[in-house]
Structures are given as structure tokens and as C-alpha cells.
Amino acid sequence: MELGDLWQALHLLFNSAQDYQVDSQLLEEIPGKETTKWAPFSKKELIGVIENCNNFSTPGLAKLS
């Protein structure tokens, strides 16, 4: 699947749902979770990690050795 196909699918899905009413009380029912603590990192480290990503990966937990 090409990136243009994905954007088209997202566009069509958004347009089909944009007139639906939303009950914001639904969000109040979602239980809260504890905030994750992050180790400090530099802008250079962040950019390096992003540059090493590819267009076919998804975010997730890193494997621990």
C-alpha cells in the first residue's frame, strides 16, 4: 500500500465521521494511569533515533536485553 492510499483512506474515514455527535462524558469513564518517568535525553539523541526509524515501523516498547 502506498502512502497516498493511506492518506486517502484516512481522509474518507474522517469525512464519513465528522458529522457524528460525540458524548464527551465517555472520556470521564476512562481510568487514569500513572505517568511514565523518562530518562533525560538531548535533542541530538532524539533526532538520531528519529533518523534511524523507517516508514514501516510502529512505536512501541523497546526490547530489553
CHARMM-style PDB file with segment names, atoms N, HN, CA, C and O in Angstrom:
ATOM      1  N   MET     1       0.850  -1.177   0.000  1.00  0.00      PROA
ATOM      2  CA  MET     1       0.000   0.000   0.000  1.00  0.00      PROA
ATOM      3  C   MET     1       0.892   1.236   0.000  1.00  0.00      PROA
ATOM      4  O   MET     1       1.897   1.278   0.711  1.00  0.00      PROA
ATOM      5  N   GLU     2       0.542   2.208  -0.767  1.00  0.00      PROA
ATOM      6  HN  GLU     2      -0.274   2.173  -1.345  1.00  0.00      PROA
ATOM      7  CA  GLU     2       1.314   3.447  -0.884  1.00  0.00      PROA
ATOM      8  C   GLU     2       0.837   4.465   0.152  1.00  0.00      PROA
ATOM      9  O   GLU     2      -0.296   4.392   0.628  1.00  0.00      PROA
ATOM     10  N   LEU     3       1.708   5.413   0.495  1.00  0.00      PROA
ATOM     11  HN  LEU     3       2.628   5.473   0.107  1.00  0.00      PROA
ATOM     12  CA  LEU     3       1.372   6.443   1.470  1.00  0.00      PROA
ATOM     13  C   LEU     3       0.141   7.239   1.026  1.00  0.00      PROA
ATOM     14  O   LEU     3      -0.707   7.579   1.851  1.00  0.00      PROA
ATOM     15  N   GLY     4       0.043   7.532  -0.254  1.00  0.00      PROA
ATOM     16  HN  GLY     4       0.732   7.256  -0.924  1.00  0.00      PROA
ATOM     17  CA  GLY     4      -1.116   8.261  -0.776  1.00  0.00      PROA
ATOM     18  C   GLY     4      -2.420   7.507  -0.537  1.00  0.00      PROA
ATOM     19  O   GLY     4      -3.455   8.118  -0.270  1.00  0.00      PROA
ATOM     20  N   ASP     5      -2.368   6.180  -0.634  1.00  0.00      PROA
ATOM     21  HN  ASP     5      -1.527   5.684  -0.851  1.00  0.00      PROA
ATOM     22  CA  ASP     5      -3.553   5.354  -0.377  1.00  0.00      PROA
ATOM     23  C   ASP     5      -3.976   5.456   1.087  1.00  0.00      PROA
ATOM     24  O   ASP     5      -5.165   5.509   1.401  1.00  0.00      PROA
ATOM     25  N   LEU     6      -2.977   5.481   1.982  1.00  0.00      PROA
ATOM     26  HN  LEU     6      -2.011   5.438   1.727  1.00  0.00      PROA
ATOM     27  CA  LEU     6      -3.283   5.593   3.414  1.00  0.00      PROA
ATOM     28  C   LEU     6      -3.914   6.945   3.734  1.00  0.00      PROA
ATOM     29  O   LEU     6      -4.882   7.020   4.491  1.00  0.00      PROA
ATOM     30  N   TRP     7      -3.361   8.015   3.152  1.00  0.00      PROA
ATOM     31  HN  TRP     7      -2.575   7.954   2.537  1.00  0.00      PROA
ATOM     32  CA  TRP     7      -3.941   9.340   3.379  1.00  0.00      PROA
ATOM     33  C   TRP     7      -5.370   9.409   2.829  1.00  0.00      PROA
ATOM     34  O   TRP     7      -6.243  10.011   3.455  1.00  0.00      PROA
ATOM     35  N   GLN     8      -5.608   8.814   1.698  1.00  0.00      PROA
ATOM     36  HN  GLN     8      -4.900   8.325   1.190  1.00  0.00      PROA
ATOM     37  CA  GLN     8      -6.950   8.809   1.117  1.00  0.00      PROA
ATOM     38  C   GLN     8      -7.925   8.066   2.027  1.00  0.00      PROA
ATOM     39  O   GLN     8      -9.054   8.515   2.227  1.00  0.00      PROA
ATOM     40  N   ALA     9      -7.493   6.930   2.578  1.00  0.00      PROA
ATOM     41  HN  ALA     9      -6.576   6.565   2.416  1.00  0.00      PROA
ATOM     42  CA  ALA     9      -8.351   6.170   3.489  1.00  0.00      PROA
ATOM     43  C   ALA     9      -8.656   6.980   4.741  1.00  0.00      PROA
ATOM     44  O   ALA     9      -9.796   7.005   5.204  1.00  0.00      PROA
ATOM     45  N   LEU    10      -7.634   7.648   5.295  1.00  0.00      PROA
ATOM     46  HN  LEU    10      -6.708   7.628   4.919  1.00  0.00      PROA
ATOM     47  CA  LEU    10      -7.840   8.494   6.475  1.00  0.00      PROA
ATOM     48  C   LEU    10      -8.803   9.633   6.158  1.00  0.00      PROA
ATOM     49  O   LEU    10      -9.694   9.933   6.953  1.00  0.00      PROA
ATOM     50  N   HSD    11      -8.630  10.258   5.019  1.00  0.00      PROA
ATOM     51  HN  HSD    11      -7.906  10.014   4.373  1.00  0.00      PROA
ATOM     52  CA  HSD    11      -9.493  11.358   4.597  1.00  0.00      PROA
ATOM     53  C   HSD    11     -10.954  10.896   4.469  1.00  0.00      PROA
ATOM     54  O   HSD    11     -11.867  11.575   4.941  1.00  0.00      PROA
ATOM     55  N   LEU    12     -11.164   9.759   3.840  1.00  0.00      PROA
ATOM     56  HN  LEU    12     -10.423   9.207   3.457  1.00  0.00      PROA
ATOM     57  CA  LEU    12     -12.526   9.248   3.671  1.00  0.00      PROA
ATOM     58  C   LEU    12     -13.155   8.884   5.018  1.00  0.00      PROA
ATOM     59  O   LEU    12     -14.337   9.143   5.244  1.00  0.00      PROA
ATOM     60  N   LEU    13     -12.372   8.289   5.901  1.00  0.00      PROA
ATOM     61  HN  LEU    13     -11.412   8.077   5.717  1.00  0.00      PROA
ATOM     62  CA  LEU    13     -12.878   7.920   7.217  1.00  0.00      PROA
ATOM     63  C   LEU    13     -13.252   9.156   8.020  1.00  0.00      PROA
ATOM     64  O   LEU    13     -14.309   9.194   8.650  1.00  0.00      PROA
ATOM     65  N   PHE    14     -12.391  10.167   8.002  1.00  0.00      PROA
ATOM     66  HN  PHE    14     -11.532  10.136   7.490  1.00  0.00      PROA
ATOM     67  CA  PHE    14     -12.685  11.415   8.713  1.00  0.00      PROA
ATOM     68  C   PHE    14     -13.965  12.043   8.175  1.00  0.00      PROA
ATOM     69  O   PHE    14     -14.844  12.424   8.947  1.00  0.00      PROA
ATOM     70  N   ASN    15     -14.071  12.150   6.859  1.00  0.00      PROA
ATOM     71  HN  ASN    15     -13.356  11.840   6.231  1.00  0.00      PROA
ATOM     72  CA  ASN    15     -15.250  12.785   6.268  1.00  0.00      PROA
ATOM     73  C   ASN    15     -16.537  12.019   6.578  1.00  0.00      PROA
ATOM     74  O   ASN    15     -17.601  12.626   6.703  1.00  0.00      PROA
ATOM     75  N   SER    16     -16.450  10.705   6.701  1.00  0.00      PROA
ATOM     76  HN  SER    16     -15.586  10.213   6.600  1.00  0.00      PROA
ATOM     77  CA  SER    16     -17.664   9.940   6.990  1.00  0.00      PROA
ATOM     78  C   SER    16     -18.083  10.075   8.452  1.00  0.00      PROA
ATOM     79  O   SER    16     -19.237   9.809   8.787  1.00  0.00      PROA
ATOM     80  N   ALA    17     -17.156  10.486   9.335  1.00  0.00      PROA
ATOM     81  HN  ALA    17     -16.218  10.702   9.063  1.00  0.00      PROA
ATOM     82  CA  ALA    17     -17.460  10.555  10.770  1.00  0.00      PROA
ATOM     83  C   ALA    17     -17.585  11.977  11.300  1.00  0.00      PROA
ATOM     84  O   ALA    17     -17.965  12.155  12.457  1.00  0.00      PROA
ATOM     85  N   GLN    18     -17.283  12.983  10.510  1.00  0.00      PROA
ATOM     86  HN  GLN    18     -16.974  12.838   9.570  1.00  0.00      PROA
ATOM     87  CA  GLN    18     -17.198  14.342  11.039  1.00  0.00      PROA
ATOM     88  C   GLN    18     -18.538  14.904  11.521  1.00  0.00      PROA
ATOM     89  O   GLN    18     -18.534  15.818  12.346  1.00  0.00      PROA
ATOM     90  N   ASP    19     -19.663  14.412  11.055  1.00  0.00      PROA
ATOM     91  HN  ASP    19     -19.666  13.670  10.384  1.00  0.00      PROA
ATOM     92  CA  ASP    19     -20.962  14.939  11.491  1.00  0.00      PROA
ATOM     93  C   ASP    19     -21.581  14.152  12.646  1.00  0.00      PROA
ATOM     94  O   ASP    19     -22.696  14.459  13.069  1.00  0.00      PROA
ATOM     95  N   TYR    20     -20.878  13.146  13.158  1.00  0.00      PROA
ATOM     96  HN  TYR    20     -19.973  12.897  12.814  1.00  0.00      PROA
ATOM     97  CA  TYR    20     -21.388  12.355  14.274  1.00  0.00      PROA
ATOM     98  C   TYR    20     -21.291  13.159  15.569  1.00  0.00      PROA
ATOM     99  O   TYR    20     -20.334  13.902  15.784  1.00  0.00      PROA
ATOM    100  N   GLN    21     -22.292  12.998  16.421  1.00  0.00      PROA
ATOM    101  HN  GLN    21     -23.070  12.395  16.246  1.00  0.00      PROA
ATOM    102  CA  GLN    21     -22.259  13.625  17.740  1.00  0.00      PROA
ATOM    103  C   GLN    21     -21.328  12.836  18.646  1.00  0.00      PROA
ATOM    104  O   GLN    21     -21.261  11.610  18.559  1.00  0.00      PROA
ATOM    105  N   VAL    22     -20.612  13.534  19.512  1.00  0.00      PROA
ATOM    106  HN  VAL    22     -20.666  14.530  19.583  1.00  0.00      PROA
ATOM    107  CA  VAL    22     -19.680  12.894  20.426  1.00  0.00      PROA
ATOM    108  C   VAL    22     -20.129  13.152  21.853  1.00  0.00      PROA
ATOM    109  O   VAL    22     -20.403  14.293  22.225  1.00  0.00      PROA
ATOM    110  N   ASP    23     -20.204  12.096  22.654  1.00  0.00      PROA
ATOM    111  HN  ASP    23     -19.982  11.169  22.352  1.00  0.00      PROA
ATOM    112  CA  ASP    23     -20.541  12.223  24.071  1.00  0.00      PROA
ATOM    113  C   ASP    23     -19.234  12.314  24.849  1.00  0.00      PROA
ATOM    114  O   ASP    23     -18.567  11.302  25.062  1.00  0.00      PROA
ATOM    115  N   SER    24     -18.865  13.519  25.273  1.00  0.00      PROA
ATOM    116  HN  SER    24     -19.408  14.341  25.100  1.00  0.00      PROA
ATOM    117  CA  SER    24     -17.584  13.712  25.949  1.00  0.00      PROA
ATOM    118  C   SER    24     -17.543  13.069  27.329  1.00  0.00      PROA
ATOM    119  O   SER    24     -16.457  12.907  27.886  1.00  0.00      PROA
ATOM    120  N   GLN    25     -18.690  12.696  27.901  1.00  0.00      PROA
ATOM    121  HN  GLN    25     -19.571  12.828  27.448  1.00  0.00      PROA
ATOM    122  CA  GLN    25     -18.686  12.017  29.195  1.00  0.00      PROA
ATOM    123  C   GLN    25     -18.009  10.653  29.097  1.00  0.00      PROA
ATOM    124  O   GLN    25     -17.547  10.120  30.105  1.00  0.00      PROA
ATOM    125  N   LEU    26     -17.946  10.096  27.922  1.00  0.00      PROA
ATOM    126  HN  LEU    26     -18.321  10.529  27.103  1.00  0.00      PROA
ATOM    127  CA  LEU    26     -17.263   8.830  27.706  1.00  0.00      PROA
ATOM    128  C   LEU    26     -15.807   8.927  28.164  1.00  0.00      PROA
ATOM    129  O   LEU    26     -15.261   7.968  28.710  1.00  0.00      PROA
ATOM    130  N   LEU    27     -15.184  10.076  27.942  1.00  0.00      PROA
ATOM    131  HN  LEU    27     -15.628  10.855  27.498  1.00  0.00      PROA
ATOM    132  CA  LEU    27     -13.782  10.259  28.330  1.00  0.00      PROA
ATOM    133  C   LEU    27     -13.603  10.230  29.839  1.00  0.00      PROA
ATOM    134  O   LEU    27     -12.539   9.840  30.319  1.00  0.00      PROA
ATOM    135  N   GLU    28     -14.605  10.630  30.589  1.00  0.00      PROA
ATOM    136  HN  GLU    28     -15.469  10.947  30.199  1.00  0.00      PROA
ATOM    137  CA  GLU    28     -14.515  10.618  32.046  1.00  0.00      PROA
ATOM    138  C   GLU    28     -14.519   9.199  32.606  1.00  0.00      PROA
ATOM    139  O   GLU    28     -14.102   8.984  33.744  1.00  0.00      PROA
ATOM    140  N   GLU    29     -14.981   8.240  31.829  1.00  0.00      PROA
ATOM    141  HN  GLU    29     -15.320   8.415  30.905  1.00  0.00      PROA
ATOM    142  CA  GLU    29     -15.052   6.852  32.271  1.00  0.00      PROA
ATOM    143  C   GLU    29     -13.728   6.114  32.086  1.00  0.00      PROA
ATOM    144  O   GLU    29     -13.561   5.009  32.604  1.00  0.00      PROA
ATOM    145  N   ILE    30     -12.789   6.710  31.356  1.00  0.00      PROA
ATOM    146  HN  ILE    30     -12.925   7.607  30.936  1.00  0.00      PROA
ATOM    147  CA  ILE    30     -11.507   6.059  31.109  1.00  0.00      PROA
ATOM    148  C   ILE    30     -10.637   6.209  32.353  1.00  0.00      PROA
ATOM    149  O   ILE    30     -10.377   7.329  32.792  1.00  0.00      PROA
ATOM    150  N   PRO    31     -10.184   5.092  32.926  1.00  0.00      PROA
ATOM    151  CA  PRO    31      -9.376   5.191  34.136  1.00  0.00      PROA
ATOM    152  C   PRO    31      -8.023   5.845  33.848  1.00  0.00      PROA
ATOM    153  O   PRO    31      -7.438   5.650  32.782  1.00  0.00      PROA
ATOM    154  N   GLY    32      -7.544   6.617  34.810  1.00  0.00      PROA
ATOM    155  HN  GLY    32      -8.019   6.775  35.676  1.00  0.00      PROA
ATOM    156  CA  GLY    32      -6.245   7.265  34.664  1.00  0.00      PROA
ATOM    157  C   GLY    32      -5.115   6.266  34.879  1.00  0.00      PROA
ATOM    158  O   GLY    32      -5.300   5.238  35.530  1.00  0.00      PROA
ATOM    159  N   LYS    33      -3.968   6.569  34.339  1.00  0.00      PROA
ATOM    160  HN  LYS    33      -3.817   7.404  33.809  1.00  0.00      PROA
ATOM    161  CA  LYS    33      -2.786   5.717  34.508  1.00  0.00      PROA
ATOM    162  C   LYS    33      -1.652   6.583  35.056  1.00  0.00      PROA
ATOM    163  O   LYS    33      -1.599   7.793  34.836  1.00  0.00      PROA
ATOM    164  N   GLU    34      -0.759   5.926  35.768  1.00  0.00      PROA
ATOM    165  HN  GLU    34      -0.801   4.943  35.947  1.00  0.00      PROA
ATOM    166  CA  GLU    34       0.387   6.624  36.320  1.00  0.00      PROA
ATOM    167  C   GLU    34       1.283   7.123  35.181  1.00  0.00      PROA
ATOM    168  O   GLU    34       1.454   6.441  34.170  1.00  0.00      PROA
ATOM    169  N   THR    35       1.842   8.300  35.354  1.00  0.00      PROA
ATOM    170  HN  THR    35       1.703   8.854  36.175  1.00  0.00      PROA
ATOM    171  CA  THR    35       2.720   8.878  34.358  1.00  0.00      PROA
ATOM    172  C   THR    35       4.053   8.134  34.338  1.00  0.00      PROA
ATOM    173  O   THR    35       4.611   7.816  35.388  1.00  0.00      PROA
ATOM    174  N   THR    36       4.555   7.863  33.145  1.00  0.00      PROA
ATOM    175  HN  THR    36       4.102   8.121  32.292  1.00  0.00      PROA
ATOM    176  CA  THR    36       5.839   7.185  32.984  1.00  0.00      PROA
ATOM    177  C   THR    36       6.969   8.195  33.165  1.00  0.00      PROA
ATOM    178  O   THR    36       6.910   9.302  32.629  1.00  0.00      PROA
ATOM    179  N   LYS    37       7.979   7.819  33.909  1.00  0.00      PROA
ATOM    180  HN  LYS    37       8.026   6.920  34.345  1.00  0.00      PROA
ATOM    181  CA  LYS    37       9.147   8.680  34.094  1.00  0.00      PROA
ATOM    182  C   LYS    37      10.132   8.425  32.954  1.00  0.00      PROA
ATOM    183  O   LYS    37      10.417   7.273  32.629  1.00  0.00      PROA
ATOM    184  N   TRP    38      10.650   9.484  32.350  1.00  0.00      PROA
ATOM    185  HN  TRP    38      10.419  10.421  32.614  1.00  0.00      PROA
ATOM    186  CA  TRP    38      11.591   9.383  31.245  1.00  0.00      PROA
ATOM    187  C   TRP    38      12.982   9.781  31.717  1.00  0.00      PROA
ATOM    188  O   TRP    38      13.132  10.722  32.497  1.00  0.00      PROA
ATOM    189  N   ALA    39      13.984   9.077  31.253  1.00  0.00      PROA
ATOM    190  HN  ALA    39      13.862   8.312  30.620  1.00  0.00      PROA
ATOM    191  CA  ALA    39      15.362   9.474  31.495  1.00  0.00      PROA
ATOM    192  C   ALA    39      15.654  10.699  30.620  1.00  0.00      PROA
ATOM    193  O   ALA    39      15.140  10.789  29.505  1.00  0.00      PROA
ATOM    194  N   PRO    40      16.459  11.627  31.100  1.00  0.00      PROA
ATOM    195  CA  PRO    40      16.781  12.809  30.285  1.00  0.00      PROA
ATOM    196  C   PRO    40      17.474  12.411  28.979  1.00  0.00      PROA
ATOM    197  O   PRO    40      18.240  11.448  28.949  1.00  0.00      PROA
ATOM    198  N   PHE    41      17.207  13.145  27.914  1.00  0.00      PROA
ATOM    199  HN  PHE    41      16.585  13.927  27.939  1.00  0.00      PROA
ATOM    200  CA  PHE    41      17.867  12.915  26.634  1.00  0.00      PROA
ATOM    201  C   PHE    41      18.004  14.238  25.915  1.00  0.00      PROA
ATOM    202  O   PHE    41      17.243  15.174  26.163  1.00  0.00      PROA
ATOM    203  N   SER    42      18.973  14.312  25.027  1.00  0.00      PROA
ATOM    204  HN  SER    42      19.591  13.552  24.826  1.00  0.00      PROA
ATOM    205  CA  SER    42      19.246  15.558  24.310  1.00  0.00      PROA
ATOM    206  C   SER    42      18.475  15.605  22.989  1.00  0.00      PROA
ATOM    207  O   SER    42      17.972  14.594  22.500  1.00  0.00      PROA
ATOM    208  N   LYS    43      18.402  16.790  22.443  1.00  0.00      PROA
ATOM    209  HN  LYS    43      18.811  17.611  22.841  1.00  0.00      PROA
ATOM    210  CA  LYS    43      17.771  16.973  21.134  1.00  0.00      PROA
ATOM    211  C   LYS    43      18.517  16.150  20.083  1.00  0.00      PROA
ATOM    212  O   LYS    43      17.897  15.568  19.193  1.00  0.00      PROA
ATOM    213  N   LYS    44      19.854  16.103  20.187  1.00  0.00      PROA
ATOM    214  HN  LYS    44      20.358  16.576  20.910  1.00  0.00      PROA
ATOM    215  CA  LYS    44      20.671  15.339  19.237  1.00  0.00      PROA
ATOM    216  C   LYS    44      20.330  13.853  19.310  1.00  0.00      PROA
ATOM    217  O   LYS    44      20.229  13.188  18.279  1.00  0.00      PROA
ATOM    218  N   GLU    45      20.149  13.325  20.534  1.00  0.00      PROA
ATOM    219  HN  GLU    45      20.231  13.865  21.372  1.00  0.00      PROA
ATOM    220  CA  GLU    45      19.783  11.905  20.685  1.00  0.00      PROA
ATOM    221  C   GLU    45      18.415  11.632  20.064  1.00  0.00      PROA
ATOM    222  O   GLU    45      18.230  10.622  19.384  1.00  0.00      PROA
ATOM    223  N   LEU    46      17.455  12.532  20.295  1.00  0.00      PROA
ATOM    224  HN  LEU    46      17.605  13.352  20.847  1.00  0.00      PROA
ATOM    225  CA  LEU    46      16.106  12.364  19.739  1.00  0.00      PROA
ATOM    226  C   LEU    46      16.140  12.361  18.216  1.00  0.00      PROA
ATOM    227  O   LEU    46      15.527  11.506  17.577  1.00  0.00      PROA
ATOM    228  N   ILE    47      16.851  13.307  17.645  1.00  0.00      PROA
ATOM    229  HN  ILE    47      17.349  14.001  18.164  1.00  0.00      PROA
ATOM    230  CA  ILE    47      16.943  13.383  16.182  1.00  0.00      PROA
ATOM    231  C   ILE    47      17.606  12.129  15.622  1.00  0.00      PROA
ATOM    232  O   ILE    47      17.183  11.613  14.588  1.00  0.00      PROA
ATOM    233  N   GLY    48      18.650  11.634  16.304  1.00  0.00      PROA
ATOM    234  HN  GLY    48      18.994  12.053  17.144  1.00  0.00      PROA
ATOM    235  CA  GLY    48      19.323  10.416  15.855  1.00  0.00      PROA
ATOM    236  C   GLY    48      18.392   9.220  15.844  1.00  0.00      PROA
ATOM    237  O   GLY    48      18.420   8.417  14.911  1.00  0.00      PROA
ATOM    238  N   VAL    49      17.573   9.094  16.867  1.00  0.00      PROA
ATOM    239  HN  VAL    49      17.550   9.746  17.625  1.00  0.00      PROA
ATOM    240  CA  VAL    49      16.630   7.975  16.931  1.00  0.00      PROA
ATOM    241  C   VAL    49      15.587   8.092  15.823  1.00  0.00      PROA
ATOM    242  O   VAL    49      15.256   7.104  15.169  1.00  0.00      PROA
ATOM    243  N   ILE    50      15.075   9.296  15.618  1.00  0.00      PROA
ATOM    244  HN  ILE    50      15.344  10.099  16.150  1.00  0.00      PROA
ATOM    245  CA  ILE    50      14.065   9.501  14.574  1.00  0.00      PROA
ATOM    246  C   ILE    50      14.648   9.200  13.194  1.00  0.00      PROA
ATOM    247  O   ILE    50      13.985   8.583  12.360  1.00  0.00      PROA
ATOM    248  N   GLU    51      15.872   9.630  12.955  1.00  0.00      PROA
ATOM    249  HN  GLU    51      16.410  10.131  13.632  1.00  0.00      PROA
ATOM    250  CA  GLU    51      16.504   9.379  11.654  1.00  0.00      PROA
ATOM    251  C   GLU    51      16.721   7.889  11.395  1.00  0.00      PROA
ATOM    252  O   GLU    51      16.764   7.460  10.242  1.00  0.00      PROA
ATOM    253  N   ASN    52      16.855   7.105  12.451  1.00  0.00      PROA
ATOM    254  HN  ASN    52      16.819   7.453  13.388  1.00  0.00      PROA
ATOM    255  CA  ASN    52      17.054   5.661  12.284  1.00  0.00      PROA
ATOM    256  C   ASN    52      15.750   4.885  12.129  1.00  0.00      PROA
ATOM    257  O   ASN    52      15.778   3.675  11.904  1.00  0.00      PROA
ATOM    258  N   CYS    53      14.618   5.555  12.244  1.00  0.00      PROA
ATOM    259  HN  CYS    53      14.595   6.538  12.427  1.00  0.00      PROA
ATOM    260  CA  CYS    53      13.321   4.891  12.057  1.00  0.00      PROA
ATOM    261  C   CYS    53      13.055   4.732  10.564  1.00  0.00      PROA
ATOM    262  O   CYS    53      13.624   5.446   9.738  1.00  0.00      PROA
ATOM    263  N   ASN    54      12.193   3.795  10.236  1.00  0.00      PROA
ATOM    264  HN  ASN    54      11.731   3.214  10.907  1.00  0.00      PROA
ATOM    265  CA  ASN    54      11.792   3.668   8.841  1.00  0.00      PROA
ATOM    266  C   ASN    54      10.288   3.892   8.729  1.00  0.00      PROA
ATOM    267  O   ASN    54       9.587   3.962   9.738  1.00  0.00      PROA
ATOM    268  N   ASN    55       9.809   4.001   7.520  1.00  0.00      PROA
ATOM    269  HN  ASN    55      10.379   3.944   6.700  1.00  0.00      PROA
ATOM    270  CA  ASN    55       8.386   4.289   7.293  1.00  0.00      PROA
ATOM    271  C   ASN    55       7.480   3.086   7.547  1.00  0.00      PROA
ATOM    272  O   ASN    55       6.257   3.207   7.467  1.00  0.00      PROA
ATOM    273  N   PHE    56       8.060   1.940   7.850  1.00  0.00      PROA
ATOM    274  HN  PHE    56       9.053   1.841   7.915  1.00  0.00      PROA
ATOM    275  CA  PHE    56       7.257   0.737   8.009  1.00  0.00      PROA
ATOM    276  C   PHE    56       7.241   0.239   9.448  1.00  0.00      PROA
ATOM    277  O   PHE    56       6.792  -0.877   9.711  1.00  0.00      PROA
ATOM    278  N   SER    57       7.729   1.061  10.391  1.00  0.00      PROA
ATOM    279  HN  SER    57       8.093   1.967  10.178  1.00  0.00      PROA
ATOM    280  CA  SER    57       7.745   0.632  11.795  1.00  0.00      PROA
ATOM    281  C   SER    57       6.661   1.376  12.564  1.00  0.00      PROA
ATOM    282  O   SER    57       6.165   2.410  12.116  1.00  0.00      PROA
ATOM    283  N   THR    58       6.306   0.849  13.704  1.00  0.00      PROA
ATOM    284  HN  THR    58       6.709   0.009  14.068  1.00  0.00      PROA
ATOM    285  CA  THR    58       5.329   1.482  14.569  1.00  0.00      PROA
ATOM    286  C   THR    58       5.940   1.686  15.942  1.00  0.00      PROA
ATOM    287  O   THR    58       6.828   0.932  16.339  1.00  0.00      PROA
ATOM    288  N   PRO    59       5.479   2.695  16.677  1.00  0.00      PROA
ATOM    289  CA  PRO    59       6.037   2.906  18.013  1.00  0.00      PROA
ATOM    290  C   PRO    59       5.619   1.796  18.955  1.00  0.00      PROA
ATOM    291  O   PRO    59       4.565   1.183  18.788  1.00  0.00      PROA
ATOM    292  N   GLY    60       6.447   1.551  19.930  1.00  0.00      PROA
ATOM    293  HN  GLY    60       7.303   2.049  20.065  1.00  0.00      PROA
ATOM    294  CA  GLY    60       6.145   0.521  20.914  1.00  0.00      PROA
ATOM    295  C   GLY    60       7.262   0.424  21.931  1.00  0.00      PROA
ATOM    296  O   GLY    60       8.219   1.198  21.895  1.00  0.00      PROA
ATOM    297  N   LEU    61       7.140  -0.504  22.813  1.00  0.00      PROA
ATOM    298  HN  LEU    61       6.363  -1.133  22.843  1.00  0.00      PROA
ATOM    299  CA  LEU    61       8.149  -0.681  23.830  1.00  0.00      PROA
ATOM    300  C   LEU    61       9.406  -1.291  23.227  1.00  0.00      PROA
ATOM    301  O   LEU    61       9.335  -2.177  22.375  1.00  0.00      PROA
ATOM    302  N   ALA    62      10.543  -0.810  23.676  1.00  0.00      PROA
ATOM    303  HN  ALA    62      10.601  -0.091  24.369  1.00  0.00      PROA
ATOM    304  CA  ALA    62      11.823  -1.358  23.216  1.00  0.00      PROA
ATOM    305  C   ALA    62      12.055  -2.705  23.881  1.00  0.00      PROA
ATOM    306  O   ALA    62      11.640  -2.924  25.020  1.00  0.00      PROA
ATOM    307  N   LYS    63      12.715  -3.601  23.171  1.00  0.00      PROA
ATOM    308  HN  LYS    63      13.052  -3.423  22.246  1.00  0.00      PROA
ATOM    309  CA  LYS    63      13.047  -4.904  23.757  1.00  0.00      PROA
ATOM    310  C   LYS    63      14.175  -4.708  24.750  1.00  0.00      PROA
ATOM    311  O   LYS    63      15.148  -4.005  24.476  1.00  0.00      PROA
ATOM    312  N   LEU    64      14.034  -5.330  25.893  1.00  0.00      PROA
ATOM    313  HN  LEU    64      13.244  -5.901  26.115  1.00  0.00      PROA
ATOM    314  CA  LEU    64      15.077  -5.268  26.904  1.00  0.00      PROA
ATOM    315  C   LEU    64      15.976  -6.479  26.754  1.00  0.00      PROA
ATOM    316  O   LEU    64      15.489  -7.599  26.595  1.00  0.00      PROA
ATOM    317  N   SER    65      17.281  -6.267  26.801  1.00  0.00      PROA
ATOM    318  HN  SER    65      17.676  -5.357  26.930  1.00  0.00      PROA
ATOM    319  CA  SER    65      18.236  -7.378  26.665  1.00  0.00      PROA
ATOM    320  C   SER    65      18.361  -8.119  27.967  1.00  0.00      PROA
ATOM    321  OT1 SER    65      19.117  -9.086  28.057  1.00  0.00      PROA
TER     322      SER     65
END
